[in-house]
Amino acid sequence: MGKITQELATEQEARDVAEAARESDWTEPSFLRELFLGRLRLDLIHPFPAENEVEKENARPFMEKLRDVMERVDSDAIDREGEIPESVVQELRDIGAFGIKIPREYGGLGLSQVSYIRAIGMVTSKDGSLTALLSAHQSIGLPQPLKLFGTDAQKKKYFPRLAKGAISAFALTETDAGSDPANMRTSATLSEDGSHFILNGTKLWCTNGTRAELMLVMARTPDAIVNGKPKKQITAFIVETSWPGVEVVHRSRFMGLNAIENGVIHFDNVRVPRENILWGEGKGLKLALVTLNTGRLTLPASAAYGAKAMLQVAREWGNDRVQWGQPIGKHEAIAQKIALMAANTFAMESIAELTSAMADRGGYDIRLEAAIAKLWNTEAGWRIVDDTLQIRGGRGYEKADSLRARGEAPIPVERAMRDFRINLIFEGSSEIMRLFIAREAVDHHFKTAFDIVNPKASRKQKWDAFLRSAKFYPTWYTTRWLGSIGGYGEFGTLAPQLRYIARTTRKLGRAIFHAMVRLGPKLERRQMVLFRAVDIGAELFAMSAACTRAQMLRKTGDANAVDLADLFCRESRRRIDAHFENLFGKNDLAIYRVSQQVLRGEFEWLERGIINAPEMAASGLDTAPEPMREKEPAIVR
Ligand SMILES: Cc1cc2nc3c(=O)[nH]c(=O)nc-3n(C[C@H](O)[C@H](O)[C@H](O)COP(=O)(O)OP(=O)(O)OC[C@H]3O[C@@H](n4cnc5c(N)ncnc54)[C@H](O)[C@@H]3O)c2cc1C
């Protein structure tokens, strides 16, 4: 049996671990994979999924109870005291809020992904800490991976407990393993009699960890030997927090989400029965990634409902607040913010509803859609919170309690801002999402042609790549220039936007191909070139979701959604055009050069006159980064 190596992973090892966890096959169609190849498959998302009336009726009693609980929750007190009262948790348990998607046969509500995100969205519009509690349990905690990968015995054992409200958590992150799981040190080794794994290590920032009964813990199991070389294995274990050796050693407190139950969990020789492995040895990271394909759909919905709450604040204040003889919503600078806020909120909700409906319907590969939904909605939502704070002026910066104390409406925009910011970091930071999407966006080209320019490829590999390319590219490339003029008449006033999406999709496909030809293997190191391509794809997806949903709403009553979709598309096009204009980043290398000068301390004089921040070494992060090559940014895949 292999050993468990504990040194910090090299760049190559980190890439190998990520590649091994990657789902490399595409067995179901994907709107976005096609889009990055320059092919618009509107049929995959149009007509926009209509409301499932049966599901809506099934969900109604729960949604009404949830609304009732949420209307009574005192979120300012939760924020102020940093604790969720046990009575609130129990009420949520009693209405089934911890088992929304757990099948009815196991005591859950058996509702769909769409119902789930609407429920969590409603919670977010009032209270971020409660969202963290419910969502860490159901989006990344035990229920979702158990549903996907659990054995019958595991489901029978754990689902009923989870549905009743046994809180669960997901423990992946460690001090040295943030975005990069290759550095994981928590280990699990088989006991001598082979019946148990012995778990040792410490997990950081585990949401619900300070309160959970059950945890899904990712741990290193002994390296597998592949082609004579050790290969890191990460395995997922179901761990009961009542077992000897599990200890909460610290409760972490953050900028926002004041009552989040998050902390540092230590495992000291914890005996985990072998049957508590979920899915299989060495499959932990892949399990985490597959779980996140749907788990990641919660944050885009949360962001959309947070944006709806901000829109309501901005609309009312824009009307009520009079300065310089006019309601501030009449001054163009504020009016613009309000209009764009509405258009972006519409696009965010369209993305959230579309991706979740696709997950419910099945038959699609939504890994890219989920990643873009997470990336795009959280970034758009953050700008909306920021704009709302600006529109509320000084009141936006003032705490709700302080507003209340001097007789004003306790509108918690300050709290919303504190609570929202983390969305761009956890469940895959914006940068990691862009990397993940970029890897898939170029995958087809890499598989087909990369070896032609790959200096490490053998003659045979180059020749094979040449043959593959000769077969694929002539037709593909030529047709990426051809498109019909007109079309999309059924979209009425939105038809020009659809035509733009169609021709820009082809342009994006060409641009990614051109980038590969122009930069060759260096493309791997040009994150910003790839990220701009990702951002164009994300905007095209947002436009498509907004237009198809507006078209659906036109027929079902909310006809003026077309105005929002149209405005959204106009602004999105400006952003897309700017990304194309700067695709190869005229200043990218100059910027990178200066960044390395900064890191080497060559501009330390610029920091003169300040009180020094605490030394990194004192914070436990004392591993100095490897010196970086000045002209060669770090690799991206
Ligand atoms: C409130 C909160 C709740 C959390 N809940 C959980 C939980 O329940 N379970 C759990 O396991 N974890 C949890 N986390 C951890 C969270 O998922 C991590 O913070 C996140 O994965 C990022 O890791 P890191 O903070 O160590 O950042 P790092 O990985 O150190 O990254 C630092 C910065 O560098 C960027 N970066 C890193 N690598 C690259 C690269 N290759 N290219 C470009 N940029 C890069 C990142 O995007 C980031 O901006 C939580 C964290 C917080 C703060």
The ligand as an SDF file (V2000), in Angstrom:
LIG
                    3D

 53 58  0  0  0  0  0  0  0  0999 V2000
  -17.3700   32.1580    5.5700 C   0  0  0  0  0  0  0  0  0  0  0  0
  -16.6900   31.0010    4.9220 C   0  0  0  0  0  0  0  0  0  0  0  0
  -17.3460   29.7810    4.8350 C   0  0  0  0  0  0  0  0  0  0  0  0
  -16.7010   28.6760    4.2640 C   0  0  0  0  0  0  0  0  0  0  0  0
  -17.3150   27.4540    4.2680 N   0  0  0  0  0  0  0  0  0  0  0  0
  -16.6150   26.3510    3.8890 C   0  0  0  0  0  0  0  0  0  0  0  0
  -17.1480   25.0410    4.0660 C   0  0  0  0  0  0  0  0  0  0  0  0
  -18.2740   24.8600    4.5230 O   0  0  0  0  0  0  0  0  0  0  0  0
  -16.3830   23.9840    3.7280 N   0  0  0  0  0  0  0  0  0  0  0  0
  -15.1320   24.1270    3.2050 C   0  0  0  0  0  0  0  0  0  0  0  0
  -14.4880   23.1300    2.9060 O   0  0  0  0  0  0  0  0  0  0  0  0
  -14.6170   25.3660    3.0000 N   0  0  0  0  0  0  0  0  0  0  0  0
  -15.3130   26.4700    3.3430 C   0  0  0  0  0  0  0  0  0  0  0  0
  -14.7770   27.7260    3.1790 N   0  0  0  0  0  0  0  0  0  0  0  0
  -13.4980   27.8700    2.5130 C   0  0  0  0  0  0  0  0  0  0  0  0
  -13.6270   28.4900    1.1320 C   0  0  0  0  0  0  0  0  0  0  0  0
  -14.2100   27.5730    0.2470 O   0  0  0  0  0  0  0  0  0  0  0  0
  -12.2290   28.9620    0.7270 C   0  0  0  0  0  0  0  0  0  0  0  0
  -12.0370   30.1840    1.3920 O   0  0  0  0  0  0  0  0  0  0  0  0
  -12.0490   29.1020   -0.7470 C   0  0  0  0  0  0  0  0  0  0  0  0
  -12.0080   27.8390   -1.3320 O   0  0  0  0  0  0  0  0  0  0  0  0
  -10.7640   29.8440   -1.1120 C   0  0  0  0  0  0  0  0  0  0  0  0
   -9.6750   29.3250   -0.4330 O   0  0  0  0  0  0  0  0  0  0  0  0
   -8.6980   30.3130    0.3560 P   0  0  0  0  0  0  0  0  0  0  0  0
   -9.5260   31.2320    1.1430 O   0  0  0  0  0  0  0  0  0  0  0  0
   -7.6890   29.5120    1.0690 O   0  0  0  0  0  0  0  0  0  0  0  0
   -8.0210   31.1590   -0.7880 O   0  0  0  0  0  0  0  0  0  0  0  0
   -6.7000   30.7790   -1.6160 P   0  0  0  0  0  0  0  0  0  0  0  0
   -6.8830   29.4900   -2.3070 O   0  0  0  0  0  0  0  0  0  0  0  0
   -5.5240   30.9550   -0.7670 O   0  0  0  0  0  0  0  0  0  0  0  0
   -6.7430   31.9250   -2.7080 O   0  0  0  0  0  0  0  0  0  0  0  0
   -6.4100   33.2830   -2.3910 C   0  0  0  0  0  0  0  0  0  0  0  0
   -6.7150   34.1170   -3.6330 C   0  0  0  0  0  0  0  0  0  0  0  0
   -5.9420   33.6390   -4.7370 O   0  0  0  0  0  0  0  0  0  0  0  0
   -6.7790   33.2750   -5.8160 C   0  0  0  0  0  0  0  0  0  0  0  0
   -6.2030   32.1030   -6.4620 N   0  0  0  0  0  0  0  0  0  0  0  0
   -5.8850   30.9040   -5.9290 C   0  0  0  0  0  0  0  0  0  0  0  0
   -5.3690   30.0820   -6.8540 N   0  0  0  0  0  0  0  0  0  0  0  0
   -5.3700   30.7590   -8.0240 C   0  0  0  0  0  0  0  0  0  0  0  0
   -4.9660   30.4480   -9.3570 C   0  0  0  0  0  0  0  0  0  0  0  0
   -4.4900   29.2590   -9.6870 N   0  0  0  0  0  0  0  0  0  0  0  0
   -5.1280   31.3950  -10.3040 N   0  0  0  0  0  0  0  0  0  0  0  0
   -5.6390   32.6100  -10.0020 C   0  0  0  0  0  0  0  0  0  0  0  0
   -6.0310   32.9610   -8.7630 N   0  0  0  0  0  0  0  0  0  0  0  0
   -5.9000   32.0490   -7.7840 C   0  0  0  0  0  0  0  0  0  0  0  0
   -8.1400   32.9810   -5.1750 C   0  0  0  0  0  0  0  0  0  0  0  0
   -9.1920   33.1390   -6.0930 O   0  0  0  0  0  0  0  0  0  0  0  0
   -8.1740   34.0200   -4.0750 C   0  0  0  0  0  0  0  0  0  0  0  0
   -8.5660   35.2560   -4.6130 O   0  0  0  0  0  0  0  0  0  0  0  0
  -15.4070   28.8290    3.7320 C   0  0  0  0  0  0  0  0  0  0  0  0
  -14.7610   30.0750    3.8070 C   0  0  0  0  0  0  0  0  0  0  0  0
  -15.3750   31.1390    4.4060 C   0  0  0  0  0  0  0  0  0  0  0  0
  -14.6360   32.4290    4.5120 C   0  0  0  0  0  0  0  0  0  0  0  0
  1  2  1  0
  2  3  1  0
  2 52  2  0
  3  4  2  0
  4  5  1  0
  4 50  1  0
  5  6  2  0
  6  7  1  0
  6 13  1  0
  7  8  2  0
  7  9  1  0
  9 10  1  0
 10 11  2  0
 10 12  1  0
 12 13  2  0
 13 14  1  0
 14 15  1  0
 14 50  1  0
 15 16  1  0
 16 17  1  0
 16 18  1  0
 18 19  1  0
 18 20  1  0
 20 21  1  0
 20 22  1  0
 22 23  1  0
 23 24  1  0
 24 25  2  0
 24 26  1  0
 24 27  1  0
 27 28  1  0
 28 29  2  0
 28 30  1  0
 28 31  1  0
 31 32  1  0
 32 33  1  0
 33 34  1  0
 33 48  1  0
 34 35  1  0
 35 36  1  0
 35 46  1  0
 36 37  1  0
 36 45  1  0
 37 38  2  0
 38 39  1  0
 39 40  1  0
 39 45  2  0
 40 41  1  0
 40 42  2  0
 42 43  1  0
 43 44  2  0
 44 45  1  0
 46 47  1  0
 46 48  1  0
 48 49  1  0
 50 51  2  0
 51 52  1  0
 52 53  1  0
M  END
$$$$
